[in-house]
């Protein structure tokens, strides 16, 4: 990063574009493999638009928490926040269906273990994506069936987006004070 090019200097698009950048072939390969495994099932269960919203908000939530809790001069990138959002989505969806969520719980636990124990991995982005994905999916699968379902789903997603924005605004205010 060059001075003046961080989100707190008006470059907020970096919170989104960083989710498409990766540090090395292994990094992108692991993220794409997870997307390959979980994406089709989640897209089929939620629909294309809702899946896109889930992926987008999970990635932004990961970027926002990384921005909020990380050092101001640290670089972070990758789709891992979005992928962790898919982990959370699969967990929430399985619980909503009344299915056993042991395998996805173990997957989340193992990945969080590596997130916290391997140097150079941004655990903040992973946790942010996990939280964002859980919130969005809960908003999508828990509203009751009926005429108001789509409105309640939209309000839940907008509420998650507002929360993400509030985290970014708070961190920006802290850095520019």
Buried (B, 14 or more C-beta within 10 A) or exposed (E): EEEEEBBBBEEBEBBEEBBEBBBEEEBBEBBBEBBEEBBEBBBEBBEEEBBEBBBBBBBBBBBBBBBBBBEEEEEBBBBBBBBBBBBBBBBBBBBBEEEEBEEBBEBBEEBBEEBEEEEEBBBBBBBBBBBBBBBBBBBBBEBEEEEEEEEBBBEBBEEBBEBBBEBBEEBBEEBEE
